[in-house]
Amino acid sequence: MELLAGARSDQDYDLVRSLVPCVDWLGIDPASDFAAAAQIYGACRRSGIIPRGLTGCLISAMAMRTDSAVLACDRYFAAIANVVGLTVIQVYPNIATSLA
């Protein structure tokens, strides 16, 4: 959802949508992921970074729990990664051109 919503053109949207079946989907472990998301949010705030919301923190918590990387189209997850050690694969703004 986050990647699709971040597409900047119809071409980028179509490309990202075609890649969605190729990724592994992670399940939420409410007992640990919700608490970890709150901790990530707090760590970011203490570091001077104000997360846009808890959804990104939850995605980060799930990725860290499963030792997975987050595929991101903006700098938001990179900012979280600088605080908590999240692994981020940055996709540049013009994804269709960079992957063609």
Protein Blocks (a to p, Z undefined) as FASTA:
>chain_A
ZZmmmpcbfklmmmmmmmmmmpccddddfklmmmmmmmmmmmmmmnopacfbjklmmmmm
mmmmnopacddfbfklmmmmmmnopacddddfblmlmmZZ
